[in-house]
Amino acid sequence: MKKFLISAAAAAIMTGAAYAQTEFYVVQDTSTKICTIVDKKPTTTTTTTTTTTVVVGDGKVFKTRTKAEAGMKTIKVCAH
C-alpha cells in the first residue's frame, strides 16, 4: 500500500510538471520588428542593453507552440 501511494504521488508530480509548460507568448523586438514565440511569461516590456521586447497580440496566451505560430500569423505587426 505504501509503494502504491508513493507511486501515485510521483505520477501526480510528473503530470503536474508536464502541464506547467503549456503557455506560449508572441513578443516583438522593437528594434528589428521581428516577432518570436517565448515559453516564459514575459513582462509587459523587457529591456536589455540593445533591444526592447514587447508582448504583442493583446497579450494572448497560447496553449501550444503550434497555436502560437498560427496566432502570430494573424497579428498585424508580425505579418510579413
C-alpha positions as CSV (number, residue, x, y, z in Angstrom):
1,M,0.0,0.0,0.0
2,K,2.8,2.4,0.9
3,K,4.5,1.7,-2.5
4,F,1.3,2.4,-4.3
5,L,0.9,5.8,-2.5
6,I,4.5,6.8,-3.3
7,S,4.0,5.8,-7.0
8,A,0.7,7.7,-7.2
9,A,2.3,10.8,-5.7
10,A,5.3,10.6,-8.1
11,A,2.9,10.2,-11.1
12,A,0.9,13.2,-9.9
13,I,4.1,15.3,-9.6
14,M,5.3,14.3,-13.1
15,T,1.9,15.0,-14.6
16,G,1.8,18.4,-13.0
17,A,5.2,19.3,-14.3
18,A,4.1,18.4,-17.9
19,Y,1.1,20.6,-17.6
20,A,3.1,23.5,-16.1
21,Q,4.8,24.2,-19.5
22,T,1.7,25.0,-21.5
23,E,1.9,28.7,-22.1
24,F,3.4,30.4,-25.1
25,Y,3.5,34.1,-25.9
26,V,4.2,36.2,-29.0
27,V,6.7,39.0,-28.5
28,Q,8.3,41.6,-30.8
29,D,11.8,43.0,-30.7
30,T,11.1,46.7,-31.3
31,S,14.5,47.4,-32.9
32,T,14.2,44.7,-35.6
33,K,10.4,44.5,-35.7
34,I,10.8,40.7,-35.7
35,C,8.2,38.6,-33.7
36,T,9.2,35.4,-31.9
37,I,7.5,32.9,-29.6
38,V,8.6,32.5,-26.0
39,D,7.7,29.9,-23.4
40,K,8.1,32.0,-20.3
41,K,5.6,34.7,-19.3
42,P,7.3,38.0,-20.3
43,T,6.9,41.3,-18.5
44,T,4.9,43.9,-20.5
45,T,8.2,45.4,-21.7
46,T,11.6,43.8,-21.3
47,T,14.6,46.0,-22.0
48,T,18.2,44.8,-22.4
49,T,21.2,46.9,-23.3
50,T,20.5,46.8,-27.0
51,T,16.8,45.8,-27.6
52,T,13.3,46.2,-26.2
53,T,10.9,43.3,-26.4
54,V,7.1,43.8,-26.1
55,V,4.3,41.4,-25.9
56,V,2.0,41.6,-29.0
57,G,-1.4,40.3,-29.8
58,D,-3.1,41.8,-26.8
59,G,-1.1,39.5,-24.5
60,K,-2.9,36.4,-25.7
61,V,-1.6,33.2,-24.1
62,F,-1.4,30.1,-26.4
63,K,-1.5,26.5,-25.1
64,T,0.8,25.0,-27.7
65,R,3.7,26.3,-29.8
66,T,1.7,25.3,-33.0
67,K,-1.2,27.6,-31.9
68,A,1.2,30.4,-31.1
69,E,2.7,30.1,-34.6
70,A,-0.7,30.2,-36.2
71,G,-1.7,33.1,-34.0
72,M,1.5,35.0,-34.8
73,K,0.5,34.9,-38.5
74,T,-2.8,36.8,-37.6
75,I,-1.1,39.5,-35.6
76,K,-0.8,42.6,-37.8
77,V,2.6,43.8,-36.6
78,C,4.0,40.3,-37.1
79,A,2.6,39.5,-40.5
80,H,5.2,39.8,-43.3
